[in-house]
């Protein structure tokens, strides 16, 4: 046995040495393996409702797709092209879980961008954190992404808390109305607006005259409209899916009830909303935090041309334009990270972003800072393609932790 072991040991050592050198490598240069990164590509993933009750938001990831194709056409990032993969989850958290796991385990994504909705995002948040995958611009204004800050998650969307506070204060201070109601989706998205609007109203010395909840699958909102009308509300804050927003506008119009409507930024695609409400969106005030799609801006014009080229069936509007806006910080992080790319280097690069200006708000991150900004402005739909800007960018002063505690108790 001893001579046999003497002959085998050198072979074993050589085999072990070879595996040690190339087991974590890629190609012949022995570079460390990074999921989703090759010498020529970077795999980025996303998800959203391409079908189902929230399908109108499906133009967001399609806007991202056109953005990355434009980036690739212009040479990519440090010699690499972006391979963008996005999955349909129909706004169903159980489907989000399957889609995200598939992108991680089969497609080996390097990072995620976007991902629409609070409930779908929460269904996969812990998995993405545990896997250490960078996640840029979750498409949700919930506090879960940045409060408390997570090392690998960088938020762009303004907080729902902040937006609802800004809406409420504008209704009182500028519209001079005190009879204010809210119709909201019965989940973290809608309830975030509810608790913030109630807190802001209390500071102003009033109470909301009605709080009316909806469910994702609701299609008959007759009773909801009646409750709003019976309350005598002069202003209604609207925090629903686009489908329910169109239904409630139509239902109240038939009933002859015409308060001032203030819509969340998730309903900011005025062209789309004008179309599906057959013009009833005119006069609606909405929140927004980027360049309006029809602004006279060369970057926006380039984005619109890219959408027409790569996603010709998608309408140019706030939803598709926001896909470009959400992807801009990710591209900036990739550029800052350089050619020697890893998830750690990318996260460090994202953390170094200060006063970045794309087509959205000015964004800054830092150690322990993962909420890129807390500002938005209000505009009013005046036609299918035009809006009147009502305010400058406004920054909320809401007590985020106090509102988190209030929301948790509901």
C-alpha positions, -999 to 999 in steps of 0.1 A, spaced: 0 0 0 28 25 8 43 27 -27 7 32 -41 1 61 -18 34 76 -27 25 76 -64 -11 89 -58 -2 118 -35 15 140 -62 -15 134 -85 -39 144 -58 -19 176 -50 -18 186 -87 -56 181 -90 -63 200 -58 -40 229 -70 -58 231 -103 -92 232 -87 -80 259 -63 -69 280 -92 -99 277 -115 -128 266 -93 -138 303 -86 -124 316 -119 -137 324 -153 -118 320 -185 -81 317 -187 -72 347 -166 -82 332 -133 -104 361 -124 -128 356 -95 -162 345 -105 -190 371 -101 -226 360 -107 -240 376 -138 -207 390 -150 -186 378 -179 -160 395 -199 -186 409 -222 -219 410 -203 -237 420 -171 -270 403 -163 -296 426 -147 -330 414 -136 -365 429 -129 -401 420 -125 -435 437 -129 -471 431 -139 -472 426 -176 -507 410 -171 -533 411 -143 -550 440 -125 -519 462 -124 -508 455 -160 -508 492 -169 -476 495 -148 -460 469 -171 -446 497 -193 -421 505 -165 -398 474 -170 -404 478 -208 -389 513 -204 -360 499 -186 -355 474 -214 -353 502 -240 -329 521 -217 -305 492 -215 -307 485 -253 -298 522 -258 -269 518 -235 -257 487 -254 -260 505 -287 -238 533 -274 -211 508 -263 -223 494 -230 -204 499 -197 -166 495 -196 -167 471 -226 -197 450 -213 -232 449 -227 -262 447 -204 -283 416 -206 -317 427 -192 -342 400 -180 -376 409 -168 -404 386 -156 -442 389 -154 -455 384 -119 -491 398 -125 -487 418 -93 -490 385 -74 -464 381 -46 -464 343 -49 -454 347 -86 -428 373 -77 -411 347 -55 -409 322 -83 -397 348 -108 -370 362 -86 -357 328 -76 -355 318 -112 -335 349 -121 -311 342 -93 -307 305 -96 -310 300 -134 -301 333 -149 -276 343 -122 -284 380 -122 -257 404 -110 -283 429 -97 -319 438 -97 -335 471 -108 -371 482 -103 -395 455 -93 -430 469 -90 -452 470 -59 -448 469 -21 -463 435 -15 -444 418 -44 -412 434 -32 -417 424 4 -422 388 -8 -386 387 -20 -368 413 0 -353 390 26 -342 365 -1 -324 392 -20 -308 405 12 -297 370 21 -282 364 -13 -264 398 -12 -277 409 -45 -277 446 -52 -313 460 -57 -316 495 -72 -348 516 -73 -376 493 -59 -407 507 -75 -425 515 -43 -425 544 -18 -428 521 12 -402 525 39 -391 489 39 -362 495 14 -344 522 33 -357 523 69 -337 507 84 -311 509 56 -301 477 40 -265 473 26 -276 462 -8 -308 482 -15 -308 517 -28 -342 535 -31 -352 563 -55 -390 564 -51 -402 591 -27 -418 578 5 -455 574 4 -455 590 38 -439 621 24 -462 623 -7 -494 620 13 -482 647 37 -474 671 8 -508 664 -8 -527 670 24 -509 703 32 -514 715 -4 -552 708 -2 -554 729 30 -529 756 24 -533 762 -13 -567 749 -23 -581 762 10 -602 730 16 -607 713 49 -632 686 40 -607 660 28 -612 622 22 -590 594 10 -596 563 -10 -568 539 -6 -557 504 -14 -559 481 16 -522 472 19 -490 488 29 -491 511 -1 -525 526 6 -522 524 44 -489 544 43 -508 572 27 -537 569 51 -516 571 83 -495 600 69 -526 620 57 -542 615 91 -511 627 109 -507 657 87 -544 666 91 -541 664 129 -512 688 127 -535 712 107 -562 708 133 -587 688 112 -597 652 107 -603 634 74 -640 632 67 -639 597 51 -614 569 47 -625 544 21 -604 513 13 -603 491 -18 -590 457 -26 -567 448 -56 -595 429 -74 -624 453 -68 -642 463 -99 -675 477 -85 -668 508 -65 -704 521 -63 -705 519 -25 -671 535 -23 -683 564 -44 -714 568 -22 -694 569 10 -671 596 -5 -701 617 -17 -720 613 16 -690 626 35 -691 659 16 -654 657 9 -643 687 -12 -609 670 -20 -603 633 -23 -568 618 -21 -565 589 -45 -542 560 -36 -553 530 -58 -542 510 -88 -548 527 -121 -578 504 -128 -596 514 -96 -587 551 -101 -604 550 -135 -634 532 -120 -639 556 -91 -636 586 -114 -662 572 -137 -686 561 -109 -685 595 -91 -690 613 -124 -721 593 -131 -734 602 -96 -728 639 -102 -701 641 -75 -671 662 -85 -646 669 -58 -610 680 -64 -589 648 -70 -553 645 -59 -536 613 -72 -505 595 -60 -475 595 -82 -483 559 -90 -511 574 -111 -489 601 -127 -491 588 -163 -516 614 -173 -517 603 -210 -526 568 -200 -550 579 -173 -566 604 -196 -571 577 -222 -586 550 -199 -609 576 -182 -620 590 -216 -609 625 -206 -621 624 -170 -585 628 -158 -584 665 -167 -581 686 -136 -566 658 -115 -536 669 -94 -508 644 -92 -474 640 -76 -443 635 -96 -405 635 -90 -388 635 -124 -390 654 -156 -425 653 -171 -423 631 -202 -430 659 -226 -405 684 -213 -382 700 -239 -351 680 -229 -326 663 -252 -321 633 -229 -359 627 -227 -361 630 -264 -334 603 -268 -353 581 -244 -385 585 -263 -368 576 -295 -353 545 -279 -387 534 -266 -401 538 -301 -373 517 -315 -371 489 -290 -406 488 -276 -427 502 -304 -460 489 -289 -455 509 -256 -469 544 -252 -444 571 -242 -456 585 -209 -448 588 -172 -447 551 -166 -424 541 -194 -403 572 -188 -399 563 -152 -384 530 -163 -355 550 -178 -353 571 -147 -351 541 -123 -323 526 -144 -302 557 -145 -287 553 -109 -278 517 -116 -259 527 -147 -241 555 -128 -231 529 -102 -217 505 -128 -197 534 -144 -183 543 -110 -175 507 -101 -152 504 -131 -141 474 -151 -131 453 -121 -167 446 -112 -180 428 -81 -211 431 -61 -191 447 -33 -174 472 -56 -207 481 -71 -224 486 -37 -195 508 -27 -198 528 -59 -236 532 -54 -229 545 -18 -205 571 -33 -232 587 -55 -236 623 -45 -260 649 -61 -265 626 -91 -289 643 -117 -305 622 -143 -341 628 -155 -353 623 -120 -346 641 -87 -312 649 -74 -300 617 -57 -274 611 -30 -265 580 -10 -239 574 17 -230 552 47 -263 543 63 -282 564 37 -303 544 13 -332 568 6 -320 588 -24 -343 618 -18 -375 629 -1 -389 654 -26 -416 657 -53 -437 684 -69 -474 686 -78 -489 691 -113 -524 692 -128 -535 673 -159 -548 698 -184 -551 675 -215 -540 641 -228 -504 653 -231 -501 685 -211 -498 693 -174 -496 725 -154 -468 724 -129 -482 737 -96 -453 737 -72 -415 736 -70 -400 704 -55 -412 701 -20 -395 681 8 -416 665 35 -409 667 72 -429 637 83 -417 617 113 -409 585 94 -403 563 124 -434 575 142 -455 568 111 -438 534 107 -449 526 143 -485 538 135 -487 517 103 -474 486 122 -502 490 147 -530 490 121 
